[in-house]
């Protein structure tokens, strides 16, 4: 601890903003407010649910799958998976924003695993595969946690290769809403009198156990296109302008 010119010891500086931001009470309060918004949107929107027949059946049978989504469509992610039929564990970032996503999803009954830069990919994969062995599906925003926007990582492919589990792309769209000024252009639906759609479609490709780097890259691009295709389809269903890359 330093001293003032008079020789008195300085009081340690207290970063009030950081203390508030790290407060469990504050974080839980914010998570509950976000969850309330998500529930309000869901309750006041006329939803279509398309392509869920196979996933619903697998969830009821206790057969885990890998669910892939885009970070832009996280705002309704607690309703992506049939939680009344099975369990899912969401992979989130350990950073503040990712931690908040995890808190919100836990309020809806989802399991979460925090992914940090300090956690080795091998350790994370071991944890994920352990969940699937328990019959718990895995969900991941494949372009998160920091982007680039809609550039799919190889992570879900690696898990599909190691587990042999099926991969489903899930997205949603809403007629009325705005895109946040974040890197992912997060879609924030209007709370009242809205029309929306949840769209689920299996990615039919298989990841070979001994896939080469070239094969993995080709499959990565294929799954990336799959996700863009179903998201564009969801946008068209509700009459929303489809996504286009930022200039």
Secondary structure, DSSP 8 states (H G I E B T S, - for coil): --B-TTS-B------HHHHHHT-HHHHHHHHHHHHHHHHHHHHTEEEEEES-HHHHHHHHTT---EEEE-GGGGGGGGGTS-TTT--EEEEEESSHHHHHHHHHHHHTT-EEEEE-TTS-HHHHHHHHHHHHHTT-EEEEETTTTT--TT---SHHHHHHHHH---EEEEEEEESSEEE-SSTT--EEE-SSSEEEEEEEEEE-----TT--HHHHHHHHHHHHHHHHHHHHHHHHHHT--------
